[in-house]
Amino acid sequence: MTKVYFIRHAEPNYENHNDMLRELSCKGLKDRELVTDFLLDKQIHVILSSPYKRAVDTVRDFAERKGINIILVEDFKERRVDSSWIEDFNSFCKKQWEDFSYKLSDGECLEEVQNRNIMALNNLLETYKDKNVVVGSHGTALSTIINYYDKTFGYSEFDKIRYLMPWVVEFTFEGKECVSIQKYNLFES
């Protein structure tokens, strides 16, 4: 059995519009301690992360406490929306969930995000078979992974977790077969 704990990043600083360098807010820096507390007894062997600063920084406290290096995986990054900031993000998100091939001229569609993340996950499952793995992730990227294994996870489920940061989703695999998905709201613990 391989357990993969996808950690959706803590609250970012929305004033920074640079997706790659967007840091955690003061609340996010504090809330990442919830992630550390959740993971402490999970016997984690490996920590991977999207290269985006907010994802790395969400798992950094745990990594430092356990003395585990964070391995950056480009394909676990969040979807590229467009080359400019989107003001009506709600409408854009809904269109993407209604049509997985919908994208803006300089962005990715959800199908592309899902394919990229599933490819990275399959590589993880081959490389770290029978290990417990943490992956620093993002709301949309993680939601497309859930949708890959559970087609009932769509826009309304995504909308419910949109502001839930950090958020943990535990996938259990036998080989490459997903045998369970468990979602954790760290604020309810």
C-alpha positions as CSV (number, residue, x, y, z in Angstrom):
1,M,0.0,0.0,0.0
2,T,1.1,3.5,-0.9
3,K,-0.4,6.4,1.0
4,V,-0.2,9.9,-0.7
5,Y,-1.2,12.9,1.4
6,F,-1.9,15.8,-0.9
7,I,-1.7,19.0,1.0
8,R,-3.5,21.9,-0.5
9,H,-1.5,25.0,0.5
10,A,-2.4,27.4,3.3
11,E,-3.8,30.9,2.6
12,P,-1.6,32.8,0.2
13,N,-1.1,36.6,-0.1
14,Y,-3.5,37.5,-2.8
15,E,-1.9,40.9,-3.3
16,N,1.0,39.1,-5.0
17,H,-0.2,38.2,-8.5
18,N,3.0,36.2,-9.4
19,D,1.7,32.6,-9.3
20,M,5.1,31.1,-8.9
21,L,6.3,33.4,-6.1
22,R,3.0,34.0,-4.2
23,E,3.9,33.6,-0.6
24,L,1.7,32.6,2.4
25,S,-0.2,35.3,4.2
26,C,0.4,35.7,8.0
27,K,-2.6,33.5,8.6
28,G,-1.2,30.9,6.1
29,L,2.1,30.8,7.9
30,K,0.3,30.1,11.2
31,D,-2.2,27.6,9.7
32,R,0.6,25.5,8.2
33,E,1.2,24.3,11.8
34,L,-2.1,22.4,11.4
35,V,-0.4,20.5,8.6
36,T,2.6,19.7,10.6
37,D,0.5,18.5,13.6
38,F,-1.6,16.3,11.2
39,L,1.4,14.7,9.6
40,L,3.6,14.1,12.7
41,D,2.3,10.6,13.3
42,K,1.9,9.5,9.7
43,Q,5.4,7.9,9.2
44,I,6.2,10.0,6.2
45,H,9.1,8.8,4.0
46,V,9.2,11.4,1.2
47,I,8.0,15.0,0.7
48,L,7.3,16.2,-2.9
49,S,5.9,19.6,-3.8
50,S,4.7,21.8,-6.6
51,P,7.5,24.3,-7.2
52,Y,5.2,27.2,-6.3
53,K,6.3,29.0,-3.1
54,R,3.0,28.8,-1.3
55,A,2.9,25.0,-1.7
56,V,6.5,24.5,-0.6
57,D,6.2,26.8,2.3
58,T,3.0,24.9,3.5
59,V,5.0,21.7,3.9
60,R,8.3,23.3,4.9
61,D,7.7,23.4,8.6
62,F,6.9,19.7,8.7
63,A,9.9,18.9,6.5
64,E,12.3,20.8,8.7
65,R,11.0,19.2,11.9
66,K,11.4,15.7,10.4
67,G,14.7,16.5,8.6
68,I,13.3,15.5,5.2
69,N,14.3,17.4,2.0
70,I,11.4,18.6,-0.2
71,I,11.7,17.4,-3.8
72,L,10.2,19.8,-6.3
73,V,8.0,18.3,-9.1
74,E,7.1,20.7,-11.8
75,D,4.1,18.7,-13.0
76,F,2.4,19.1,-9.6
77,K,2.1,22.8,-10.1
78,E,-1.3,24.6,-10.2
79,R,-3.0,25.2,-13.5
80,R,-2.0,28.2,-15.6
81,V,-5.0,30.5,-15.9
82,D,-3.7,33.1,-18.3
83,S,-0.8,35.5,-18.6
84,S,-2.8,38.2,-16.9
85,W,-4.9,38.4,-13.6
86,I,-8.5,37.2,-14.0
87,E,-11.0,39.5,-12.3
88,D,-14.2,37.3,-12.6
89,F,-12.5,34.1,-11.4
90,N,-15.8,32.5,-10.3
91,S,-17.3,32.5,-13.9
92,F,-14.0,31.3,-15.3
93,C,-13.8,28.4,-12.8
94,K,-17.4,27.3,-13.5
95,K,-16.8,27.3,-17.3
96,Q,-13.7,25.2,-16.8
97,W,-15.6,22.6,-14.7
98,E,-18.4,22.5,-17.2
99,D,-16.0,21.9,-20.1
100,F,-12.7,20.3,-19.2
101,S,-11.3,21.5,-22.5
102,Y,-12.1,25.2,-21.9
103,K,-9.1,27.5,-21.5
104,L,-8.0,31.1,-22.1
105,S,-5.5,31.9,-24.8
106,D,-2.5,31.6,-22.6
107,G,-3.7,29.1,-20.0
108,E,-4.4,25.4,-19.4
109,C,-7.7,23.6,-19.5
110,L,-8.6,21.2,-16.6
111,E,-8.0,18.2,-18.9
112,E,-4.4,19.3,-19.4
113,V,-3.9,20.0,-15.6
114,Q,-5.4,16.6,-14.8
115,N,-3.3,14.7,-17.3
116,R,-0.1,16.4,-16.1
117,N,-0.9,15.8,-12.4
118,I,-1.9,12.1,-13.0
119,M,1.3,11.5,-14.9
120,A,3.3,12.9,-12.0
121,L,1.2,10.8,-9.5
122,N,1.8,7.6,-11.6
123,N,5.6,8.4,-11.5
124,L,5.4,8.9,-7.8
125,L,3.6,5.5,-7.4
126,E,6.3,3.7,-9.3
127,T,9.2,5.5,-7.6
128,Y,7.9,5.4,-4.0
129,K,5.9,2.1,-4.0
130,D,4.6,1.1,-0.5
131,K,5.8,4.4,1.1
132,N,4.0,7.3,2.8
133,V,4.4,10.4,0.7
134,V,3.4,14.0,1.2
135,V,2.7,16.3,-1.9
136,G,2.5,20.1,-1.5
137,S,-0.4,20.9,-3.9
138,H,-3.1,23.4,-5.0
139,G,-6.9,23.5,-5.0
140,T,-7.6,23.1,-8.7
141,A,-4.7,20.6,-9.4
142,L,-5.8,18.5,-6.4
143,S,-9.4,18.7,-7.4
144,T,-8.7,17.4,-10.9
145,I,-6.8,14.4,-9.3
146,I,-9.9,13.6,-7.1
147,N,-12.1,13.9,-10.2
148,Y,-9.9,11.4,-12.1
149,Y,-10.7,8.8,-9.5
150,D,-14.2,10.0,-8.5
151,K,-16.2,11.6,-11.4
152,T,-18.8,12.8,-8.9
153,F,-16.3,15.4,-7.7
154,G,-17.2,18.4,-9.9
155,Y,-17.7,22.1,-9.7
156,S,-20.0,22.1,-6.7
157,E,-17.5,20.0,-4.7
158,F,-14.6,22.2,-5.8
159,D,-16.6,25.3,-4.9
160,K,-17.1,23.9,-1.3
161,I,-13.3,23.6,-0.8
162,R,-12.3,26.7,-2.7
163,Y,-11.5,28.7,0.4
164,L,-10.4,25.8,2.6
165,M,-6.7,26.3,3.1
166,P,-4.8,24.2,4.1
167,W,-6.7,21.0,3.1
168,V,-5.5,17.4,3.2
169,V,-6.6,14.6,0.9
170,E,-5.3,11.1,1.6
171,F,-5.2,8.6,-1.3
172,T,-4.4,5.0,-0.7
173,F,-3.2,2.9,-3.6
174,E,-2.6,-0.8,-4.2
175,G,-0.1,-0.5,-7.0
176,K,-1.7,2.2,-9.2
177,E,-5.2,1.4,-8.2
178,C,-6.8,4.0,-5.9
179,V,-8.6,2.0,-3.2
180,S,-9.7,5.0,-1.0
181,I,-9.8,8.8,-0.8
182,Q,-10.1,10.4,2.6
183,K,-10.6,14.2,3.0
184,Y,-9.6,16.1,6.1
185,N,-10.7,19.6,7.2
186,L,-7.9,20.5,9.6
187,F,-10.0,23.3,11.1
188,E,-12.5,20.7,12.4
189,S,-10.0,18.7,14.4
